[in-house]
Amino acid sequence: MTPEPPQKLQFPCTYPIKVMVRADPGVRGQVDQIIQQHAGPFDQGTVTERPSAQNRFIGITYVIQATSEAQIASLFEALKLCPQVLLVL
């Protein structure tokens, strides 16, 4: 049996982005700003946060309206440049 190739995204689409950050003061505002610069206004009600067991890190999930693969790649690169961001999925 041959595995099926992954499905390509069809744009525009709803796209979740998970960001792991250090739990530093003001980090959420910095990440929100990066998301908004690349994805435009987003619904704050769709954003979820989850602290690590020792409250040293925070996992933040955003849901954006993605318009292209280039937009997603640009957003990921900008997030990776933020010193408090440890991981972007």
PDB file of N, CA, C and O in Angstrom:
ATOM      1  N   MET A   1       0.837  -1.172   0.000  1.00  0.00           N
ATOM      2  CA  MET A   1       0.000   0.000   0.000  1.00  0.00           C
ATOM      3  C   MET A   1       0.891   1.248   0.000  1.00  0.00           C
ATOM      4  O   MET A   1       1.790   1.365   0.832  1.00  0.00           O
ATOM      5  N   THR A   2       0.648   2.166  -0.918  1.00  0.00           N
ATOM      6  CA  THR A   2       1.436   3.383  -1.053  1.00  0.00           C
ATOM      7  C   THR A   2       0.808   4.494  -0.219  1.00  0.00           C
ATOM      8  O   THR A   2      -0.395   4.735  -0.321  1.00  0.00           O
ATOM      9  N   PRO A   3       1.617   5.184   0.618  1.00  0.00           N
ATOM     10  CA  PRO A   3       1.043   6.276   1.410  1.00  0.00           C
ATOM     11  C   PRO A   3       0.631   7.436   0.510  1.00  0.00           C
ATOM     12  O   PRO A   3       1.260   7.699  -0.515  1.00  0.00           O
ATOM     13  N   GLU A   4      -0.434   8.124   0.910  1.00  0.00           N
ATOM     14  CA  GLU A   4      -0.911   9.265   0.140  1.00  0.00           C
ATOM     15  C   GLU A   4      -0.036  10.479   0.419  1.00  0.00           C
ATOM     16  O   GLU A   4       0.398  10.678   1.554  1.00  0.00           O
ATOM     17  N   PRO A   5       0.228  11.289  -0.597  1.00  0.00           N
ATOM     18  CA  PRO A   5       1.019  12.502  -0.376  1.00  0.00           C
ATOM     19  C   PRO A   5       0.229  13.478   0.496  1.00  0.00           C
ATOM     20  O   PRO A   5      -1.002  13.457   0.486  1.00  0.00           O
ATOM     21  N   PRO A   6       0.930  14.339   1.256  1.00  0.00           N
ATOM     22  CA  PRO A   6       0.226  15.299   2.099  1.00  0.00           C
ATOM     23  C   PRO A   6      -0.616  16.259   1.264  1.00  0.00           C
ATOM     24  O   PRO A   6      -0.255  16.611   0.141  1.00  0.00           O
ATOM     25  N   GLN A   7      -1.732  16.668   1.828  1.00  0.00           N
ATOM     26  CA  GLN A   7      -2.619  17.600   1.138  1.00  0.00           C
ATOM     27  C   GLN A   7      -2.032  19.004   1.187  1.00  0.00           C
ATOM     28  O   GLN A   7      -1.524  19.432   2.224  1.00  0.00           O
ATOM     29  N   LYS A   8      -2.100  19.716   0.077  1.00  0.00           N
ATOM     30  CA  LYS A   8      -1.678  21.107   0.028  1.00  0.00           C
ATOM     31  C   LYS A   8      -2.775  21.968   0.652  1.00  0.00           C
ATOM     32  O   LYS A   8      -3.961  21.661   0.533  1.00  0.00           O
ATOM     33  N   LEU A   9      -2.374  23.032   1.308  1.00  0.00           N
ATOM     34  CA  LEU A   9      -3.353  23.967   1.853  1.00  0.00           C
ATOM     35  C   LEU A   9      -3.991  24.750   0.722  1.00  0.00           C
ATOM     36  O   LEU A   9      -3.349  25.054  -0.283  1.00  0.00           O
ATOM     37  N   GLN A  10      -5.246  25.067   0.898  1.00  0.00           N
ATOM     38  CA  GLN A  10      -5.937  25.916  -0.073  1.00  0.00           C
ATOM     39  C   GLN A  10      -6.208  27.247   0.617  1.00  0.00           C
ATOM     40  O   GLN A  10      -6.869  27.303   1.654  1.00  0.00           O
ATOM     41  N   PHE A  11      -5.686  28.315   0.025  1.00  0.00           N
ATOM     42  CA  PHE A  11      -5.769  29.637   0.635  1.00  0.00           C
ATOM     43  C   PHE A  11      -6.912  30.432   0.043  1.00  0.00           C
ATOM     44  O   PHE A  11      -7.253  30.260  -1.127  1.00  0.00           O
ATOM     45  N   PRO A  12      -7.511  31.307   0.848  1.00  0.00           N
ATOM     46  CA  PRO A  12      -7.274  31.559   2.261  1.00  0.00           C
ATOM     47  C   PRO A  12      -7.816  30.418   3.110  1.00  0.00           C
ATOM     48  O   PRO A  12      -8.741  29.710   2.712  1.00  0.00           O
ATOM     49  N   CYS A  13      -7.212  30.252   4.304  1.00  0.00           N
ATOM     50  CA  CYS A  13      -7.664  29.198   5.206  1.00  0.00           C
ATOM     51  C   CYS A  13      -7.365  29.582   6.655  1.00  0.00           C
ATOM     52  O   CYS A  13      -6.530  30.443   6.933  1.00  0.00           O
ATOM     53  N   THR A  14      -8.062  28.927   7.551  1.00  0.00           N
ATOM     54  CA  THR A  14      -7.800  29.081   8.971  1.00  0.00           C
ATOM     55  C   THR A  14      -6.560  28.264   9.285  1.00  0.00           C
ATOM     56  O   THR A  14      -6.467  27.098   8.901  1.00  0.00           O
ATOM     57  N   TYR A  15      -5.590  28.881   9.995  1.00  0.00           N
ATOM     58  CA  TYR A  15      -4.313  28.223  10.217  1.00  0.00           C
ATOM     59  C   TYR A  15      -3.861  28.448  11.661  1.00  0.00           C
ATOM     60  O   TYR A  15      -3.692  29.592  12.082  1.00  0.00           O
ATOM     61  N   PRO A  16      -3.663  27.370  12.420  1.00  0.00           N
ATOM     62  CA  PRO A  16      -3.181  27.533  13.798  1.00  0.00           C
ATOM     63  C   PRO A  16      -1.656  27.646  13.844  1.00  0.00           C
ATOM     64  O   PRO A  16      -0.947  26.956  13.112  1.00  0.00           O
ATOM     65  N   ILE A  17      -1.175  28.518  14.706  1.00  0.00           N
ATOM     66  CA  ILE A  17       0.263  28.683  14.912  1.00  0.00           C
ATOM     67  C   ILE A  17       0.530  28.552  16.402  1.00  0.00           C
ATOM     68  O   ILE A  17      -0.064  29.260  17.215  1.00  0.00           O
ATOM     69  N   LYS A  18       1.432  27.636  16.752  1.00  0.00           N
ATOM     70  CA  LYS A  18       1.787  27.427  18.150  1.00  0.00           C
ATOM     71  C   LYS A  18       3.170  28.016  18.398  1.00  0.00           C
ATOM     72  O   LYS A  18       4.117  27.754  17.656  1.00  0.00           O
ATOM     73  N   VAL A  19       3.267  28.817  19.458  1.00  0.00           N
ATOM     74  CA  VAL A  19       4.512  29.501  19.786  1.00  0.00           C
ATOM     75  C   VAL A  19       4.870  29.190  21.237  1.00  0.00           C
ATOM     76  O   VAL A  19       4.057  29.408  22.136  1.00  0.00           O
ATOM     77  N   MET A  20       6.065  28.690  21.467  1.00  0.00           N
ATOM     78  CA  MET A  20       6.559  28.446  22.826  1.00  0.00           C
ATOM     79  C   MET A  20       7.508  29.590  23.159  1.00  0.00           C
ATOM     80  O   MET A  20       8.474  29.840  22.439  1.00  0.00           O
ATOM     81  N   VAL A  21       7.217  30.290  24.275  1.00  0.00           N
ATOM     82  CA  VAL A  21       8.007  31.454  24.663  1.00  0.00           C
ATOM     83  C   VAL A  21       8.460  31.339  26.112  1.00  0.00           C
ATOM     84  O   VAL A  21       7.888  30.584  26.898  1.00  0.00           O
ATOM     85  N   ARG A  22       9.497  32.098  26.452  1.00  0.00           N
ATOM     86  CA  ARG A  22       9.892  32.240  27.849  1.00  0.00           C
ATOM     87  C   ARG A  22       8.828  33.095  28.532  1.00  0.00           C
ATOM     88  O   ARG A  22       8.293  34.016  27.915  1.00  0.00           O
ATOM     89  N   ALA A  23       8.519  32.811  29.766  1.00  0.00           N
ATOM     90  CA  ALA A  23       7.489  33.548  30.500  1.00  0.00           C
ATOM     91  C   ALA A  23       8.061  34.856  31.043  1.00  0.00           C
ATOM     92  O   ALA A  23       8.151  35.049  32.255  1.00  0.00           O
ATOM     93  N   ASP A  24       8.445  35.746  30.136  1.00  0.00           N
ATOM     94  CA  ASP A  24       8.989  37.048  30.504  1.00  0.00           C
ATOM     95  C   ASP A  24       7.882  38.094  30.459  1.00  0.00           C
ATOM     96  O   ASP A  24       6.940  37.959  29.677  1.00  0.00           O
ATOM     97  N   PRO A  25       7.981  39.138  31.287  1.00  0.00           N
ATOM     98  CA  PRO A  25       6.974  40.210  31.233  1.00  0.00           C
ATOM     99  C   PRO A  25       6.925  40.836  29.835  1.00  0.00           C
ATOM    100  O   PRO A  25       7.965  41.120  29.240  1.00  0.00           O
ATOM    101  N   GLY A  26       5.733  41.045  29.326  1.00  0.00           N
ATOM    102  CA  GLY A  26       5.550  41.701  28.035  1.00  0.00           C
ATOM    103  C   GLY A  26       5.728  40.830  26.810  1.00  0.00           C
ATOM    104  O   GLY A  26       5.550  41.306  25.688  1.00  0.00           O
ATOM    105  N   VAL A  27       6.076  39.566  26.995  1.00  0.00           N
ATOM    106  CA  VAL A  27       6.333  38.712  25.828  1.00  0.00           C
ATOM    107  C   VAL A  27       5.073  38.500  24.993  1.00  0.00           C
ATOM    108  O   VAL A  27       5.142  38.466  23.764  1.00  0.00           O
ATOM    109  N   ARG A  28       3.938  38.357  25.643  1.00  0.00           N
ATOM    110  CA  ARG A  28       2.701  38.132  24.889  1.00  0.00           C
ATOM    111  C   ARG A  28       2.418  39.306  23.963  1.00  0.00           C
ATOM    112  O   ARG A  28       2.016  39.103  22.817  1.00  0.00           O
ATOM    113  N   GLY A  29       2.622  40.528  24.441  1.00  0.00           N
ATOM    114  CA  GLY A  29       2.410  41.706  23.600  1.00  0.00           C
ATOM    115  C   GLY A  29       3.339  41.735  22.403  1.00  0.00           C
ATOM    116  O   GLY A  29       2.931  42.117  21.307  1.00  0.00           O
ATOM    117  N   GLN A  30       4.591  41.332  22.603  1.00  0.00           N
ATOM    118  CA  GLN A  30       5.552  41.294  21.497  1.00  0.00           C
ATOM    119  C   GLN A  30       5.119  40.286  20.436  1.00  0.00           C
ATOM    120  O   GLN A  30       5.152  40.575  19.240  1.00  0.00           O
ATOM    121  N   VAL A  31       4.716  39.106  20.887  1.00  0.00           N
ATOM    122  CA  VAL A  31       4.307  38.066  19.936  1.00  0.00           C
ATOM    123  C   VAL A  31       3.004  38.464  19.245  1.00  0.00           C
ATOM    124  O   VAL A  31       2.853  38.252  18.041  1.00  0.00           O
ATOM    125  N   ASP A  32       2.058  39.043  20.001  1.00  0.00           N
ATOM    126  CA  ASP A  32       0.816  39.526  19.387  1.00  0.00           C
ATOM    127  C   ASP A  32       1.121  40.510  18.270  1.00  0.00           C
ATOM    128  O   ASP A  32       0.510  40.450  17.203  1.00  0.00           O
ATOM    129  N   GLN A  33       2.060  41.413  18.508  1.00  0.00           N
ATOM    130  CA  GLN A  33       2.416  42.425  17.523  1.00  0.00           C
ATOM    131  C   GLN A  33       3.000  41.796  16.250  1.00  0.00           C
ATOM    132  O   GLN A  33       2.669  42.212  15.140  1.00  0.00           O
ATOM    133  N   ILE A  34       3.857  40.805  16.416  1.00  0.00           N
ATOM    134  CA  ILE A  34       4.433  40.113  15.254  1.00  0.00           C
ATOM    135  C   ILE A  34       3.335  39.418  14.458  1.00  0.00           C
ATOM    136  O   ILE A  34       3.303  39.503  13.230  1.00  0.00           O
ATOM    137  N   ILE A  35       2.442  38.736  15.155  1.00  0.00           N
ATOM    138  CA  ILE A  35       1.336  38.046  14.475  1.00  0.00           C
ATOM    139  C   ILE A  35       0.513  39.058  13.690  1.00  0.00           C
ATOM    140  O   ILE A  35       0.195  38.835  12.522  1.00  0.00           O
ATOM    141  N   GLN A  36       0.169  40.172  14.334  1.00  0.00           N
ATOM    142  CA  GLN A  36      -0.671  41.172  13.686  1.00  0.00           C
ATOM    143  C   GLN A  36       0.025  41.818  12.491  1.00  0.00           C
ATOM    144  O   GLN A  36      -0.630  42.120  11.494  1.00  0.00           O
ATOM    145  N   GLN A  37       1.328  42.035  12.569  1.00  0.00           N
ATOM    146  CA  GLN A  37       2.063  42.622  11.444  1.00  0.00           C
ATOM    147  C   GLN A  37       2.004  41.737  10.208  1.00  0.00           C
ATOM    148  O   GLN A  37       1.944  42.237   9.084  1.00  0.00           O
ATOM    149  N   HIS A  38       2.022  40.429  10.412  1.00  0.00           N
ATOM    150  CA  HIS A  38       2.082  39.504   9.279  1.00  0.00           C
ATOM    151  C   HIS A  38       0.737  38.908   8.888  1.00  0.00           C
ATOM    152  O   HIS A  38       0.555  38.486   7.746  1.00  0.00           O
ATOM    153  N   ALA A  39      -0.210  38.868   9.825  1.00  0.00           N
ATOM    154  CA  ALA A  39      -1.491  38.227   9.536  1.00  0.00           C
ATOM    155  C   ALA A  39      -2.678  39.179   9.654  1.00  0.00           C
ATOM    156  O   ALA A  39      -3.818  38.794   9.394  1.00  0.00           O
ATOM    157  N   GLY A  40      -2.406  40.411  10.042  1.00  0.00           N
ATOM    158  CA  GLY A  40      -3.495  41.370  10.216  1.00  0.00           C
ATOM    159  C   GLY A  40      -4.207  41.137  11.546  1.00  0.00           C
ATOM    160  O   GLY A  40      -3.781  40.307  12.350  1.00  0.00           O
ATOM    161  N   PRO A  41      -5.279  41.864  11.769  1.00  0.00           N
ATOM    162  CA  PRO A  41      -6.014  41.708  13.029  1.00  0.00           C
ATOM    163  C   PRO A  41      -6.493  40.262  13.205  1.00  0.00           C
ATOM    164  O   PRO A  41      -6.903  39.603  12.249  1.00  0.00           O
ATOM    165  N   PHE A  42      -6.429  39.794  14.448  1.00  0.00           N
ATOM    166  CA  PHE A  42      -6.892  38.440  14.733  1.00  0.00           C
ATOM    167  C   PHE A  42      -7.808  38.479  15.936  1.00  0.00           C
ATOM    168  O   PHE A  42      -7.763  39.419  16.729  1.00  0.00           O
ATOM    169  N   ASP A  43      -8.625  37.477  16.072  1.00  0.00           N
ATOM    170  CA  ASP A  43      -9.589  37.382  17.164  1.00  0.00           C
ATOM    171  C   ASP A  43      -8.874  36.933  18.436  1.00  0.00           C
ATOM    172  O   ASP A  43      -8.442  35.785  18.532  1.00  0.00           O
ATOM    173  N   GLN A  44      -8.748  37.831  19.408  1.00  0.00           N
ATOM    174  CA  GLN A  44      -8.097  37.500  20.678  1.00  0.00           C
ATOM    175  C   GLN A  44      -8.808  36.349  21.383  1.00  0.00           C
ATOM    176  O   GLN A  44      -8.195  35.640  22.182  1.00  0.00           O
ATOM    177  N   GLY A  45     -10.089  36.159  21.097  1.00  0.00           N
ATOM    178  CA  GLY A  45     -10.855  35.076  21.715  1.00  0.00           C
ATOM    179  C   GLY A  45     -10.413  33.694  21.256  1.00  0.00           C
ATOM    180  O   GLY A  45     -10.723  32.696  21.907  1.00  0.00           O
ATOM    181  N   THR A  46      -9.695  33.629  20.144  1.00  0.00           N
ATOM    182  CA  THR A  46      -9.232  32.329  19.647  1.00  0.00           C
ATOM    183  C   THR A  46      -7.839  31.984  20.153  1.00  0.00           C
ATOM    184  O   THR A  46      -7.359  30.872  19.927  1.00  0.00           O
ATOM    185  N   VAL A  47      -7.176  32.926  20.839  1.00  0.00           N
ATOM    186  CA  VAL A  47      -5.818  32.705  21.334  1.00  0.00           C
ATOM    187  C   VAL A  47      -5.896  31.959  22.668  1.00  0.00           C
ATOM    188  O   VAL A  47      -6.648  32.333  23.568  1.00  0.00           O
ATOM    189  N   THR A  48      -5.095  30.892  22.768  1.00  0.00           N
ATOM    190  CA  THR A  48      -5.036  30.148  24.031  1.00  0.00           C
ATOM    191  C   THR A  48      -3.612  30.146  24.562  1.00  0.00           C
ATOM    192  O   THR A  48      -2.647  30.126  23.797  1.00  0.00           O
ATOM    193  N   GLU A  49      -3.499  30.168  25.875  1.00  0.00           N
ATOM    194  CA  GLU A  49      -2.195  30.125  26.542  1.00  0.00           C
ATOM    195  C   GLU A  49      -2.167  28.944  27.493  1.00  0.00           C
ATOM    196  O   GLU A  49      -3.168  28.596  28.119  1.00  0.00           O
ATOM    197  N   ARG A  50      -1.000  28.343  27.581  1.00  0.00           N
ATOM    198  CA  ARG A  50      -0.826  27.232  28.517  1.00  0.00           C
ATOM    199  C   ARG A  50       0.566  27.318  29.128  1.00  0.00           C
ATOM    200  O   ARG A  50       1.563  27.151  28.425  1.00  0.00           O
ATOM    201  N   PRO A  51       0.643  27.579  30.442  1.00  0.00           N
ATOM    202  CA  PRO A  51       1.959  27.672  31.086  1.00  0.00           C
ATOM    203  C   PRO A  51       2.567  26.288  31.293  1.00  0.00           C
ATOM    204  O   PRO A  51       1.862  25.283  31.383  1.00  0.00           O
ATOM    205  N   SER A  52       3.903  26.266  31.365  1.00  0.00           N
ATOM    206  CA  SER A  52       4.589  25.009  31.660  1.00  0.00           C
ATOM    207  C   SER A  52       4.388  24.676  33.140  1.00  0.00           C
ATOM    208  O   SER A  52       3.895  25.505  33.906  1.00  0.00           O
ATOM    209  N   ALA A  53       4.764  23.484  33.531  1.00  0.00           N
ATOM    210  CA  ALA A  53       4.560  23.012  34.907  1.00  0.00           C
ATOM    211  C   ALA A  53       5.227  23.926  35.933  1.00  0.00           C
ATOM    212  O   ALA A  53       4.691  24.129  37.022  1.00  0.00           O
ATOM    213  N   GLN A  54       6.380  24.470  35.595  1.00  0.00           N
ATOM    214  CA  GLN A  54       7.094  25.344  36.532  1.00  0.00           C
ATOM    215  C   GLN A  54       6.943  26.824  36.181  1.00  0.00           C
ATOM    216  O   GLN A  54       7.666  27.668  36.710  1.00  0.00           O
ATOM    217  N   ASN A  55       6.010  27.135  35.295  1.00  0.00           N
ATOM    218  CA  ASN A  55       5.710  28.507  34.876  1.00  0.00           C
ATOM    219  C   ASN A  55       6.910  29.262  34.311  1.00  0.00           C
ATOM    220  O   ASN A  55       6.972  30.488  34.412  1.00  0.00           O
ATOM    221  N   ARG A  56       7.852  28.550  33.725  1.00  0.00           N
ATOM    222  CA  ARG A  56       9.006  29.189  33.089  1.00  0.00           C
ATOM    223  C   ARG A  56       8.743  29.487  31.618  1.00  0.00           C
ATOM    224  O   ARG A  56       9.377  30.363  31.030  1.00  0.00           O
ATOM    225  N   PHE A  57       7.806  28.756  31.032  1.00  0.00           N
ATOM    226  CA  PHE A  57       7.501  28.894  29.610  1.00  0.00           C
ATOM    227  C   PHE A  57       5.989  28.974  29.429  1.00  0.00           C
ATOM    228  O   PHE A  57       5.216  28.562  30.294  1.00  0.00           O
ATOM    229  N   ILE A  58       5.589  29.516  28.279  1.00  0.00           N
ATOM    230  CA  ILE A  58       4.168  29.603  27.941  1.00  0.00           C
ATOM    231  C   ILE A  58       3.998  29.112  26.504  1.00  0.00           C
ATOM    232  O   ILE A  58       4.737  29.521  25.608  1.00  0.00           O
ATOM    233  N   GLY A  59       3.033  28.246  26.298  1.00  0.00           N
ATOM    234  CA  GLY A  59       2.650  27.837  24.953  1.00  0.00           C
ATOM    235  C   GLY A  59       1.456  28.679  24.540  1.00  0.00           C
ATOM    236  O   GLY A  59       0.436  28.689  25.228  1.00  0.00           O
ATOM    237  N   ILE A  60       1.572  29.384  23.427  1.00  0.00           N
ATOM    238  CA  ILE A  60       0.494  30.240  22.938  1.00  0.00           C
ATOM    239  C   ILE A  60       0.067  29.718  21.571  1.00  0.00           C
ATOM    240  O   ILE A  60       0.902  29.494  20.695  1.00  0.00           O
ATOM    241  N   THR A  61      -1.234  29.528  21.398  1.00  0.00           N
ATOM    242  CA  THR A  61      -1.763  29.099  20.103  1.00  0.00           C
ATOM    243  C   THR A  61      -2.620  30.213  19.521  1.00  0.00           C
ATOM    244  O   THR A  61      -3.569  30.677  20.154  1.00  0.00           O
ATOM    245  N   TYR A  62      -2.278  30.635  18.316  1.00  0.00           N
ATOM    246  CA  TYR A  62      -3.034  31.647  17.573  1.00  0.00           C
ATOM    247  C   TYR A  62      -3.736  30.950  16.414  1.00  0.00           C
ATOM    248  O   TYR A  62      -3.240  29.954  15.888  1.00  0.00           O
ATOM    249  N   VAL A  63      -4.882  31.472  16.023  1.00  0.00           N
ATOM    250  CA  VAL A  63      -5.564  30.994  14.823  1.00  0.00           C
ATOM    251  C   VAL A  63      -5.701  32.198  13.906  1.00  0.00           C
ATOM    252  O   VAL A  63      -6.382  33.171  14.229  1.00  0.00           O
ATOM    253  N   ILE A  64      -5.038  32.114  12.750  1.00  0.00           N
ATOM    254  CA  ILE A  64      -5.055  33.234  11.800  1.00  0.00           C
ATOM    255  C   ILE A  64      -5.767  32.821  10.518  1.00  0.00           C
ATOM    256  O   ILE A  64      -6.036  31.643  10.286  1.00  0.00           O
ATOM    257  N   GLN A  65      -6.063  33.814   9.699  1.00  0.00           N
ATOM    258  CA  GLN A  65      -6.551  33.569   8.350  1.00  0.00           C
ATOM    259  C   GLN A  65      -5.336  33.688   7.437  1.00  0.00           C
ATOM    260  O   GLN A  65      -4.909  34.794   7.104  1.00  0.00           O
ATOM    261  N   ALA A  66      -4.795  32.570   7.041  1.00  0.00           N
ATOM    262  CA  ALA A  66      -3.605  32.555   6.185  1.00  0.00           C
ATOM    263  C   ALA A  66      -4.008  32.799   4.740  1.00  0.00           C
ATOM    264  O   ALA A  66      -5.015  32.280   4.257  1.00  0.00           O
ATOM    265  N   THR A  67      -3.190  33.610   4.058  1.00  0.00           N
ATOM    266  CA  THR A  67      -3.488  33.930   2.663  1.00  0.00           C
ATOM    267  C   THR A  67      -2.535  33.263   1.673  1.00  0.00           C
ATOM    268  O   THR A  67      -2.847  33.151   0.487  1.00  0.00           O
ATOM    269  N   SER A  68      -1.357  32.813   2.166  1.00  0.00           N
ATOM    270  CA  SER A  68      -0.405  32.163   1.255  1.00  0.00           C
ATOM    271  C   SER A  68       0.681  31.450   2.065  1.00  0.00           C
ATOM    272  O   SER A  68       0.865  31.710   3.254  1.00  0.00           O
ATOM    273  N   GLU A  69       1.385  30.557   1.396  1.00  0.00           N
ATOM    274  CA  GLU A  69       2.521  29.894   2.037  1.00  0.00           C
ATOM    275  C   GLU A  69       3.613  30.911   2.359  1.00  0.00           C
ATOM    276  O   GLU A  69       4.286  30.804   3.384  1.00  0.00           O
ATOM    277  N   ALA A  70       3.782  31.889   1.487  1.00  0.00           N
ATOM    278  CA  ALA A  70       4.792  32.927   1.717  1.00  0.00           C
ATOM    279  C   ALA A  70       4.474  33.721   2.983  1.00  0.00           C
ATOM    280  O   ALA A  70       5.383  34.067   3.738  1.00  0.00           O
ATOM    281  N   GLN A  71       3.211  34.010   3.219  1.00  0.00           N
ATOM    282  CA  GLN A  71       2.811  34.725   4.430  1.00  0.00           C
ATOM    283  C   GLN A  71       3.172  33.910   5.672  1.00  0.00           C
ATOM    284  O   GLN A  71       3.720  34.449   6.633  1.00  0.00           O
ATOM    285  N   ILE A  72       2.869  32.632   5.653  1.00  0.00           N
ATOM    286  CA  ILE A  72       3.158  31.755   6.794  1.00  0.00           C
ATOM    287  C   ILE A  72       4.671  31.676   7.020  1.00  0.00           C
ATOM    288  O   ILE A  72       5.130  31.770   8.159  1.00  0.00           O
ATOM    289  N   ALA A  73       5.439  31.506   5.955  1.00  0.00           N
ATOM    290  CA  ALA A  73       6.897  31.427   6.083  1.00  0.00           C
ATOM    291  C   ALA A  73       7.467  32.722   6.644  1.00  0.00           C
ATOM    292  O   ALA A  73       8.353  32.688   7.498  1.00  0.00           O
ATOM    293  N   SER A  74       6.976  33.850   6.182  1.00  0.00           N
ATOM    294  CA  SER A  74       7.435  35.153   6.662  1.00  0.00           C
ATOM    295  C   SER A  74       7.099  35.338   8.142  1.00  0.00           C
ATOM    296  O   SER A  74       7.909  35.858   8.909  1.00  0.00           O
ATOM    297  N   LEU A  75       5.923  34.918   8.529  1.00  0.00           N
ATOM    298  CA  LEU A  75       5.502  35.001   9.932  1.00  0.00           C
ATOM    299  C   LEU A  75       6.383  34.128  10.810  1.00  0.00           C
ATOM    300  O   LEU A  75       6.821  34.569  11.873  1.00  0.00           O
ATOM    301  N   PHE A  76       6.648  32.911  10.390  1.00  0.00           N
ATOM    302  CA  PHE A  76       7.510  32.001  11.158  1.00  0.00           C
ATOM    303  C   PHE A  76       8.910  32.605  11.333  1.00  0.00           C
ATOM    304  O   PHE A  76       9.481  32.544  12.422  1.00  0.00           O
ATOM    305  N   GLU A  77       9.460  33.185  10.266  1.00  0.00           N
ATOM    306  CA  GLU A  77      10.792  33.782  10.345  1.00  0.00           C
ATOM    307  C   GLU A  77      10.814  34.952  11.321  1.00  0.00           C
ATOM    308  O   GLU A  77      11.756  35.086  12.102  1.00  0.00           O
ATOM    309  N   ALA A  78       9.796  35.792  11.286  1.00  0.00           N
ATOM    310  CA  ALA A  78       9.732  36.940  12.188  1.00  0.00           C
ATOM    311  C   ALA A  78       9.617  36.478  13.639  1.00  0.00           C
ATOM    312  O   ALA A  78      10.241  37.060  14.527  1.00  0.00           O
ATOM    313  N   LEU A  79       8.825  35.441  13.884  1.00  0.00           N
ATOM    314  CA  LEU A  79       8.684  34.922  15.245  1.00  0.00           C
ATOM    315  C   LEU A  79      10.004  34.355  15.752  1.00  0.00           C
ATOM    316  O   LEU A  79      10.349  34.537  16.919  1.00  0.00           O
ATOM    317  N   LYS A  80      10.737  33.674  14.893  1.00  0.00           N
ATOM    318  CA  LYS A  80      12.016  33.080  15.293  1.00  0.00           C
ATOM    319  C   LYS A  80      13.058  34.136  15.649  1.00  0.00           C
ATOM    320  O   LYS A  80      14.000  33.840  16.383  1.00  0.00           O
ATOM    321  N   LEU A  81      12.910  35.353  15.147  1.00  0.00           N
ATOM    322  CA  LEU A  81      13.848  36.436  15.454  1.00  0.00           C
ATOM    323  C   LEU A  81      13.604  37.047  16.836  1.00  0.00           C
ATOM    324  O   LEU A  81      14.466  37.746  17.367  1.00  0.00           O
ATOM    325  N   CYS A  82      12.441  36.786  17.411  1.00  0.00           N
ATOM    326  CA  CYS A  82      12.119  37.304  18.745  1.00  0.00           C
ATOM    327  C   CYS A  82      12.914  36.501  19.779  1.00  0.00           C
ATOM    328  O   CYS A  82      12.791  35.277  19.818  1.00  0.00           O
ATOM    329  N   PRO A  83      13.726  37.155  20.616  1.00  0.00           N
ATOM    330  CA  PRO A  83      14.600  36.432  21.547  1.00  0.00           C
ATOM    331  C   PRO A  83      13.865  35.532  22.554  1.00  0.00           C
ATOM    332  O   PRO A  83      14.427  34.532  23.000  1.00  0.00           O
ATOM    333  N   GLN A  84      12.625  35.868  22.919  1.00  0.00           N
ATOM    334  CA  GLN A  84      11.898  35.061  23.891  1.00  0.00           C
ATOM    335  C   GLN A  84      11.228  33.839  23.270  1.00  0.00           C
ATOM    336  O   GLN A  84      10.792  32.941  23.991  1.00  0.00           O
ATOM    337  N   VAL A  85      11.141  33.795  21.948  1.00  0.00           N
ATOM    338  CA  VAL A  85      10.498  32.674  21.260  1.00  0.00           C
ATOM    339  C   VAL A  85      11.478  31.518  21.176  1.00  0.00           C
ATOM    340  O   VAL A  85      12.595  31.661  20.677  1.00  0.00           O
ATOM    341  N   LEU A  86      11.040  30.370  21.673  1.00  0.00           N
ATOM    342  CA  LEU A  86      11.880  29.167  21.666  1.00  0.00           C
ATOM    343  C   LEU A  86      11.529  28.217  20.539  1.00  0.00           C
ATOM    344  O   LEU A  86      12.402  27.524  20.016  1.00  0.00           O
ATOM    345  N   LEU A  87      10.250  28.177  20.155  1.00  0.00           N
ATOM    346  CA  LEU A  87       9.780  27.189  19.179  1.00  0.00           C
ATOM    347  C   LEU A  87       8.534  27.708  18.492  1.00  0.00           C
ATOM    348  O   LEU A  87       7.680  28.322  19.131  1.00  0.00           O
ATOM    349  N   VAL A  88       8.425  27.467  17.195  1.00  0.00           N
ATOM    350  CA  VAL A  88       7.238  27.838  16.420  1.00  0.00           C
ATOM    351  C   VAL A  88       6.794  26.611  15.643  1.00  0.00           C
ATOM    352  O   VAL A  88       7.586  25.986  14.937  1.00  0.00           O
ATOM    353  N   LEU A  89       5.533  26.278  15.778  1.00  0.00           N
ATOM    354  CA  LEU A  89       4.965  25.136  15.042  1.00  0.00           C
ATOM    355  C   LEU A  89       3.756  25.604  14.248  1.00  0.00           C
ATOM    356  O   LEU A  89       3.125  24.805  13.555  1.00  0.00           O
TER     357      LEU A  89
END
